[in-house]
Amino acid sequence: MADIHQINLIPPEILEERMNRLRIRKWSILITCQVICFCLLGIFFYGYLRRLESRANMLRRSSREIKEGESRLVLAYENVRDLAQKRESLLGMVHNQRLTPVLLSLAEAMDPKTRLVGLWVERGKAIDRESTGGGGVTHNYYILKLSGISRSYQSLSNFLLHLQQNKSFQQIRLIKSDMDEKDRSLVGFEIALTYREIEQT
């Protein structure tokens, strides 16, 4: 069979133009696919970031709720601790009946515009061998440290004067007095003194 030779009568310029259009079409399809892929990836990551942001907001809300709960627990613990300390102080005063005269004397010396916020008491004892009677006299000493608030320096001076007028109180010493930082009309103070109780032996 004789060889058949095909003769292409299309001009080279048209062939080259067809090839260029074919290449452009292929590249257009490829670029379009890439753009679609990037859009899909962008949508996916956008949704993923939104979910992360929502989860972060939930975690922040949970963190705030936990901190608020911790603050409430700390406040409740402090209230319970204060109540327990006050209860122990009251029980100690009830069990130690000898403190009753001390507290009564303090109450008598209190100025209406003065309020105690803290009371620290330590008990001591000494025997005066030189007293008349041979057996000596046992002195019970209560060392007191008071902290409180007065409406003015004049009210504080009245309180100190009343303490001095009570012969059971000795060695009265004003440790400090200064204006309250929150309310400049108030005067905070600390006083140290001893209360002497005489008991015959």
Backbone as numpy.savetxt, mean C-alpha at the origin, in Angstrom:
# Nx Ny Nz CAx CAy CAz Cx Cy Cz
9.49 -41.01 -97.65 8.62 -39.82 -97.65 9.52 -38.60 -97.65
9.19 -37.68 -98.49 10.03 -36.51 -98.63 9.83 -35.58 -97.45
10.92 -34.95 -97.03 10.82 -33.96 -95.92 9.99 -32.78 -96.35
9.15 -32.39 -95.36 8.29 -31.23 -95.63 8.85 -30.06 -94.83
9.19 -29.06 -95.46 9.73 -27.86 -94.81 8.63 -26.81 -94.72
8.42 -26.37 -93.45 7.41 -25.32 -93.25 8.09 -23.96 -93.37
7.43 -23.16 -94.06 7.96 -21.81 -94.25 7.05 -20.85 -93.50
7.63 -20.12 -92.52 6.87 -19.15 -91.71 6.89 -17.82 -92.44
5.72 -17.43 -92.82 5.59 -16.21 -93.57 5.29 -15.00 -92.70
5.16 -15.25 -91.33 4.87 -14.14 -90.42 6.15 -13.35 -90.22
6.04 -12.07 -90.34 7.25 -11.25 -90.18 7.82 -11.40 -88.77
9.12 -11.31 -88.62 9.78 -11.45 -87.30 9.29 -10.42 -86.30
8.94 -9.22 -86.73 8.47 -8.21 -85.79 7.19 -8.64 -85.09
6.27 -9.26 -85.87 5.00 -9.70 -85.29 5.25 -10.86 -84.33
6.15 -11.76 -84.75 6.47 -12.88 -83.85 7.05 -12.37 -82.53
7.94 -11.41 -82.60 8.55 -10.88 -81.39 7.51 -10.17 -80.53
6.58 -9.47 -81.19 5.52 -8.79 -80.44 4.63 -9.80 -79.72
4.32 -10.92 -80.41 3.53 -11.98 -79.77 4.27 -12.54 -78.55
5.54 -12.77 -78.72 6.33 -13.30 -77.61 6.33 -12.31 -76.44
6.44 -11.04 -76.75 6.43 -10.03 -75.68 5.09 -10.02 -74.96
3.99 -10.10 -75.72 2.67 -10.12 -75.09 2.50 -11.35 -74.23
3.03 -12.49 -74.71 2.94 -13.73 -73.94 3.72 -13.60 -72.62
4.91 -13.00 -72.73 5.70 -12.82 -71.51 4.98 -11.88 -70.54
4.41 -10.80 -71.09 3.70 -9.85 -70.24 2.52 -10.51 -69.55
1.79 -11.37 -70.31 0.65 -12.06 -69.73 1.09 -12.98 -68.61
2.19 -13.72 -68.84 2.68 -14.64 -67.80 3.11 -13.87 -66.56
3.85 -12.75 -66.78 4.30 -11.96 -65.63 3.11 -11.31 -64.91
2.09 -10.91 -65.68 0.91 -10.31 -65.06 0.20 -11.32 -64.17
0.07 -12.54 -64.69 -0.57 -13.60 -63.88 0.24 -13.87 -62.62
1.59 -13.95 -62.79 2.45 -14.22 -61.64 2.36 -13.11 -60.61
2.43 -11.86 -61.07 2.36 -10.72 -60.14 0.99 -10.66 -59.47
-0.08 -10.94 -60.25 -1.42 -10.95 -59.66 -1.53 -11.99 -58.56
-0.96 -13.20 -58.83 -0.97 -14.27 -57.82 -0.20 -13.84 -56.57
0.94 -13.19 -56.80 1.72 -12.73 -55.66 0.97 -11.67 -54.85
0.32 -10.73 -55.57 -0.46 -9.70 -54.86 -1.58 -10.34 -54.05
-2.27 -11.32 -54.66 -3.35 -12.01 -53.93 -2.79 -12.71 -52.69
-1.64 -13.38 -52.86 -1.02 -14.06 -51.71 -0.67 -13.07 -50.61
-0.07 -11.92 -50.99 0.28 -10.91 -50.00 -0.96 -10.36 -49.30
-2.04 -10.17 -50.06 -3.28 -9.68 -49.46 -3.84 -10.69 -48.47
-3.82 -11.98 -48.88 -4.31 -13.02 -47.97 -3.46 -13.09 -46.71
-2.12 -13.01 -46.90 -1.23 -13.02 -45.73 -1.48 -11.80 -44.84
-1.71 -10.64 -45.50 -1.98 -9.43 -44.72 -3.26 -9.56 -43.92
-4.30 -10.12 -44.56 -5.57 -10.33 -43.84 -5.37 -11.30 -42.68
-4.61 -12.37 -42.92 -4.36 -13.35 -41.86 -3.63 -12.72 -40.68
-2.53 -11.99 -40.99 -1.75 -11.37 -39.92 -2.54 -10.27 -39.21
-3.38 -9.56 -39.97 -4.21 -8.53 -39.35 -5.16 -9.16 -38.33
-5.82 -10.25 -38.75 -6.70 -10.95 -37.82 -5.94 -11.51 -36.63
-4.72 -12.01 -36.91 -3.90 -12.56 -35.83 -3.51 -11.46 -34.83
-3.13 -10.30 -35.37 -2.77 -9.18 -34.50 -3.97 -8.69 -33.70
-5.15 -8.68 -34.33 -6.36 -8.28 -33.59 -6.65 -9.25 -32.46
-6.46 -10.55 -32.72 -6.68 -11.53 -31.65 -5.66 -11.34 -30.53
-4.39 -11.06 -30.92 -3.36 -10.82 -29.90 -3.69 -9.57 -29.08
-4.17 -8.53 -29.76 -4.53 -7.30 -29.05 -5.69 -7.54 -28.10
-6.68 -8.30 -28.55 -7.81 -8.62 -27.69 -7.37 -9.43 -26.48
-6.47 -10.40 -26.72 -5.97 -11.19 -25.60 -5.15 -10.34 -24.64
-4.36 -9.40 -25.20 -3.57 -8.50 -24.34 -4.49 -7.62 -23.49
-5.59 -7.14 -24.09 -6.55 -6.34 -23.31 -7.17 -7.16 -22.20
-7.50 -8.41 -22.50 -8.05 -9.28 -21.47 -7.04 -9.50 -20.35
-5.78 -9.71 -20.73 -4.74 -9.91 -19.71 -4.55 -8.65 -18.87
-4.61 -7.47 -19.53 -4.47 -6.23 -18.77 -5.64 -6.06 -17.79
-6.86 -6.38 -18.26 -8.01 -6.28 -17.35 -7.87 -7.27 -16.20
-7.43 -8.48 -16.52 -7.24 -9.47 -15.46 -6.17 -9.02 -14.48
-5.10 -8.41 -15.03 -4.03 -7.93 -14.15 -4.54 -6.83 -13.23
-5.35 -5.90 -13.78 -5.91 -4.85 -12.94 -6.82 -5.44 -11.87
-7.64 -6.41 -12.25 -8.54 -7.03 -11.27 -7.74 -7.75 -10.19
-6.65 -8.41 -10.60 -5.82 -9.10 -9.62 -5.18 -8.11 -8.66
-4.67 -6.99 -9.21 -4.05 -5.97 -8.36 -5.07 -5.36 -7.41
-6.30 -5.10 -7.94 -7.33 -4.57 -7.06 -7.69 -5.57 -5.98
-7.76 -6.85 -6.35 -8.03 -7.88 -5.35 -6.92 -7.95 -4.31
-5.66 -7.84 -4.77 -4.54 -7.86 -3.83 -4.61 -6.66 -2.89
-4.97 -5.49 -3.45 -5.09 -4.29 -2.60 -6.17 -4.47 -1.55
-7.31 -5.06 -1.98 -8.39 -5.30 -1.01 -7.96 -6.30 0.06
-7.21 -7.34 -0.36 -6.74 -8.32 0.62 -5.76 -7.70 1.59
-4.85 -6.86 1.07 -3.87 -6.19 1.95 -4.60 -5.30 2.95
-5.61 -4.53 2.45 -6.36 -3.65 3.33 -7.12 -4.47 4.39
-7.73 -5.57 3.94 -8.45 -6.42 4.90 -7.49 -7.01 5.92
-6.29 -7.44 5.46 -5.30 -7.99 6.37 -4.87 -6.95 7.40
-4.64 -5.70 6.93 -4.24 -4.65 7.86 -5.34 -4.36 8.87
-6.60 -4.36 8.40 -7.72 -4.13 9.32 -7.80 -5.23 10.37
-7.66 -6.49 9.90 -7.70 -7.62 10.83 -6.54 -7.54 11.82
-5.35 -7.17 11.31 -4.18 -7.06 12.19 -4.39 -5.97 13.23
-4.93 -4.81 12.78 -5.19 -3.73 13.73 -6.21 -4.14 14.78
-7.27 -4.83 14.32 -8.28 -5.29 15.27 -7.69 -6.29 16.25
-6.81 -7.18 15.75 -6.18 -8.15 16.63 -5.28 -7.46 17.65
-4.53 -6.45 17.21 -3.67 -5.72 18.13 -4.49 -4.99 19.18
-5.59 -4.34 18.75 -6.44 -3.66 19.71 -7.07 -4.65 20.69
-7.46 -5.82 20.17 -8.05 -6.84 21.04 -7.04 -7.31 22.08
-5.80 -7.54 21.62 -4.77 -7.97 22.57 -4.50 -6.90 23.61
-4.49 -5.64 23.16 -4.26 -4.55 24.11 -5.38 -4.49 25.15
-6.63 -4.60 24.65 -7.76 -4.55 25.57 -7.75 -5.73 26.53
-7.43 -6.92 26.00 -7.37 -8.10 26.87 -6.28 -7.95 27.91
-5.13 -7.39 27.46 -4.04 -7.18 28.41 -4.44 -6.20 29.50
-5.20 -5.16 29.15 -5.64 -4.20 30.15 -6.66 -4.82 31.09
-7.52 -5.67 30.55 -8.53 -6.31 31.39 -7.87 -7.25 32.37
-6.90 -8.06 31.88 -6.25 -9.03 32.75 -5.34 -8.36 33.78
-4.79 -7.24 33.43 -3.93 -6.54 34.36 -4.73 -5.42 35.00
-5.41 -5.74 36.10 -6.29 -4.77 36.75 -5.51 -3.60 37.34
-4.22 -3.76 37.54 -3.42 -2.69 38.11 -3.31 -1.50 37.15
-3.58 -1.73 35.88 -3.51 -0.63 34.93 -4.73 0.29 35.01
-5.78 -0.14 35.68 -7.00 0.65 35.74 -6.77 2.03 36.33
-6.04 2.15 37.46 -5.79 3.50 38.00 -4.98 4.38 37.04
-4.06 3.75 36.29 -3.26 4.51 35.33 -4.16 5.11 34.26
-5.05 4.29 33.71 -5.94 4.75 32.65 -6.92 5.80 33.16
-7.40 5.60 34.40 -8.32 6.58 34.97 -7.63 7.93 35.17
-6.38 7.88 35.66 -5.63 9.12 35.85 -5.37 9.82 34.53
-5.08 9.05 33.47 -4.90 9.64 32.16 -6.19 10.28 31.66
-7.30 9.58 31.88 -8.58 10.11 31.43 -8.91 11.42 32.13
-8.57 11.53 33.43 -8.83 12.75 34.17 -7.97 13.91 33.66
-6.75 13.56 33.21 -5.84 14.61 32.75 -6.10 15.05 31.32
-6.91 14.30 30.59 -7.11 14.60 29.18 -7.83 15.92 28.98
-7.33 16.70 28.04 -7.99 17.93 27.61 -9.06 17.56 26.59
-10.22 18.24 26.59 -11.28 17.89 25.62 -10.83 17.97 24.17
-9.82 18.79 23.90 -9.35 18.96 22.53 -8.09 18.16 22.24
-7.82 17.18 23.10 -6.64 16.32 22.93 -7.09 14.87 22.87
-6.51 14.13 21.95 -6.91 12.73 21.77 -5.66 11.85 21.67
-5.67 10.75 22.43 -4.56 9.80 22.37 -4.79 8.83 21.22
-3.74 8.52 20.49 -3.82 7.53 19.41 -2.91 6.34 19.68
-2.04 6.44 20.69 -1.15 5.32 20.99 -0.74 5.36 22.45
-0.62 4.18 23.06 -0.21 4.07 24.46 0.69 2.85 24.61
1.90 3.09 25.07 2.85 2.00 25.31 3.18 1.99 26.79
3.09 0.82 27.43 3.25 0.71 28.88 4.26 -0.38 29.20
5.16 -0.06 30.12 6.11 -1.05 30.64 6.10 -0.96 32.17
6.03 -2.11 32.80 5.90 -2.12 34.26 7.24 -2.41 34.90
7.53 -1.70 36.00 8.74 -1.94 36.78 8.40 -1.89 38.26
9.36 -2.33 39.07 9.10 -2.37 40.52 10.39 -2.02 41.25
10.26 -1.26 42.36 11.41 -0.91 43.19 10.97 -0.86 44.64
11.88 -1.17 45.57 11.59 -1.18 47.00 12.38 -0.06 47.68
11.69 0.79 48.40 12.33 1.87 49.15 12.61 1.39 50.56
13.86 1.00 50.84 14.25 0.47 52.14 14.34 1.54 53.22
14.42 2.79 52.81 14.60 3.86 53.77 13.29 4.40 54.31
12.20 3.91 53.81 10.90 4.40 54.28 10.67 3.95 55.70
9.89 4.68 56.44 9.57 4.34 57.83 8.70 3.11 57.87
8.82 2.36 58.96 8.00 1.17 59.12 8.81 -0.09 59.11
10.07 -0.05 58.75 10.93 -1.22 58.84 10.86 -2.10 57.63
9.64 -2.46 57.19 9.52 -3.39 56.09 9.79 -2.77 54.73
9.78 -1.47 54.64 9.99 -0.81 53.36 8.69 -0.69 52.57
8.78 0.05 51.53 7.62 0.29 50.67 7.95 -0.15 49.26
7.07 -0.95 48.66 7.25 -1.39 47.28 6.56 -0.40 46.34
7.33 0.11 45.42 6.79 1.04 44.43 6.66 0.32 43.09
5.44 0.30 42.56 5.22 -0.19 41.20 5.26 1.00 40.25
6.16 0.92 39.30 6.29 1.99 38.33 5.77 1.52 36.97
4.99 2.37 36.34 4.57 2.13 34.96 5.22 3.21 34.09
6.06 2.79 33.18 6.68 3.72 32.25 5.76 3.82 31.04
5.24 5.01 30.80 4.26 5.22 29.73 4.86 6.07 28.62
4.49 5.74 27.42 4.80 6.57 26.27 3.50 6.83 25.53
3.12 8.09 25.46 1.85 8.47 24.85 2.09 9.14 23.51
1.23 8.88 22.56 1.22 9.62 21.30 -0.21 10.04 21.02
-0.37 11.26 20.52 -1.72 11.74 20.29 -1.75 12.98 19.43
-2.94 13.61 19.41 -3.18 14.80 18.58 -3.94 15.81 19.41
-3.49 17.08 19.33 -4.18 18.18 19.99 -4.64 19.18 18.94
-5.70 19.92 19.30 -6.22 20.92 18.39 -5.32 22.15 18.29
-4.48 22.34 19.30 -3.58 23.50 19.30 -2.47 23.24 20.31
-1.46 24.08 20.27 -0.39 23.99 21.26 -0.91 24.34 22.65
-1.92 25.19 22.73 -2.51 25.53 24.01 -3.18 24.31 24.63
-3.90 23.53 23.80 -4.53 22.30 24.30 -3.48 21.31 24.78
-2.38 21.23 24.06 -1.29 20.34 24.47 -0.69 20.82 25.79
-0.53 22.13 25.96 0.00 22.68 27.22 -0.94 22.37 28.38
-2.25 22.46 28.15 -3.22 22.14 29.20 -3.11 20.68 29.60
-2.92 19.80 28.62 -2.78 18.38 28.91 -1.53 18.13 29.77
-0.41 18.74 29.40 0.83 18.59 30.18 0.65 19.14 31.60
-0.06 20.27 31.72 -0.30 20.85 33.03 -1.13 19.92 33.90
-2.14 19.32 33.34 -2.98 18.38 34.10 -2.18 17.16 34.53
-1.27 16.69 33.67 -0.43 15.57 34.05 0.48 15.95 35.22
1.02 17.16 35.20 1.90 17.60 36.27 1.15 17.78 37.58
-0.12 18.17 37.51 -0.91 18.36 38.71 -1.28 17.04 39.37
-1.27 15.96 38.61 -1.54 14.63 39.17 -0.23 14.10 39.76
-0.18 13.95 41.10 1.05 13.58 41.78 1.52 12.17 41.43
0.64 11.36 40.84 1.05 10.00 40.49 1.95 9.97 39.26
1.89 11.01 38.44 2.72 11.08 37.25 4.02 11.82 37.56
5.13 11.22 37.16 6.45 11.79 37.41 7.27 11.76 36.13
8.33 12.56 36.14 9.28 12.59 35.02 8.56 12.79 33.68
7.68 13.75 33.66 6.91 14.04 32.45 7.82 14.74 31.44
7.91 14.17 30.25 8.83 14.72 29.24 8.14 14.73 27.89
8.10 15.91 27.28 7.55 16.04 25.92 8.66 15.66 24.93
8.48 14.54 24.26 9.50 14.06 23.32 9.49 14.89 22.04
8.33 15.10 21.49 8.24 15.92 20.28 6.83 16.43 20.10
6.72 17.52 19.37 5.42 18.08 19.00 5.61 18.81 17.68
4.74 18.53 16.73 4.84 19.19 15.43 3.48 19.20 14.75
3.36 20.09 13.78 2.11 20.21 13.03 1.86 18.94 12.22
0.60 18.54 12.16 0.23 17.40 11.35 0.39 17.75 9.86
0.99 16.83 9.09 1.25 17.11 7.68 -0.04 17.23 6.86
-1.06 16.47 7.21 -2.31 16.48 6.45 -3.23 17.62 6.88
-3.23 17.92 8.18 -4.10 18.98 8.70 -3.24 19.90 9.56
-2.91 21.08 9.03 -2.00 21.99 9.74 -2.62 22.56 11.00
-3.92 22.35 11.20 -4.55 22.86 12.42 -4.36 21.92 13.60
-3.79 20.73 13.37 -3.59 19.74 14.43 -2.12 19.69 14.82
-1.88 19.32 16.07 -0.52 19.20 16.60 -0.32 17.76 17.07
0.60 17.05 16.46 0.94 15.71 16.91 1.99 15.77 18.00
1.93 14.83 18.94 2.88 14.87 20.06 3.19 13.46 20.55
4.31 13.37 21.27 4.72 12.16 21.99 5.21 12.59 23.37
4.74 11.89 24.39 5.08 12.22 25.77 5.55 10.95 26.48
6.60 11.07 27.26 7.09 9.96 28.09 6.94 10.37 29.55
6.49 9.43 30.39 6.31 9.71 31.82 6.28 8.41 32.60
6.28 8.52 33.90 6.14 7.36 34.77 4.95 7.55 35.68
4.31 6.45 35.99 3.18 6.46 36.93 3.58 5.63 38.13
3.47 6.22 39.29 3.92 5.56 40.51 2.74 5.07 41.31
2.78 3.79 41.64 1.76 3.17 42.48 2.44 2.65 43.75
1.90 2.99 44.91 2.52 2.61 46.19 1.73 1.46 46.80
2.44 0.45 47.18 1.80 -0.74 47.78 2.56 -1.10 49.04
1.89 -1.17 50.15 2.54 -1.50 51.42 2.86 -2.98 51.49
4.08 -3.30 51.99 4.47 -4.71 52.15 4.42 -5.14 53.59
